[in-house]
Every structure is written in structure tokens, then in C-alpha cells.
């Protein structure tokens, strides 16, 4: 199995619903997203997926989140914009474009990360 991992980042604001603490107030993060793609075979050029193509796919998703208020995005009106749910949102969005997405990690700061793998 071959795995390709790429990173992207975006900045956005949110507030957690039904949460009692500082995070219920409006605040923002400089999020870092890691996406892992898994392939059993390489193409004729010895590539699982071109890094440029993988980065472009991820960028299309993170651009929808960048410099916005996550709570205003229709998906997050139905779901709390936690790091866990953001990871699932990115995973599901990428999976529609590439079935080889294996895992999404969403870092809200350098020491806190949520991971979603769809399993």
C-alpha cells in the first residue's frame, strides 16, 4: 500500500454550540489539514497520485472554509463546527472527488488535532 500525505491550511472563525466554556464564544484558528491518500498500485510513471493534483483537490475544499465564519456554512448549521466534524466534512468532500482518500487530520493549533478516516 502506498500512502501520499499532503498539507493545506486555512483561517476561519467559529463558535461551538451547546458548549460551556471559552469556545462557545466567537474565535478563530489557523487550521492545518493533512490529507492521506492510499493506493494499492502505482501508475505507469510510478506515481500513486501527483502531489500537485492532490494539493489542488484539497485546496478546493479548504478554500470554501478560508476566511469565513464556519457556522454560516450550511453543513455546519446542522452540525457543530468542531475539529472532528470539520475533519469529516473535508473527508466527505474529498471522497466525492477521489475515492482513495484514507484519512484527514485537522489541527486547530500545534498541539491539538482531530482525525477522521471514514471507517
Buried (B, 14 or more C-beta within 10 A) or exposed (E): EBEBEBEBEBEBBBBBEEEEEEEEEEEBBEBBBBBBBBBEEEEEEEEBBEEEBBBEBBBEBBEBBBEBBBBEBEBBEEBBBBBBBBBBBBBBBBBEEBEBBBBBBBBBEEEEBBBBEEE
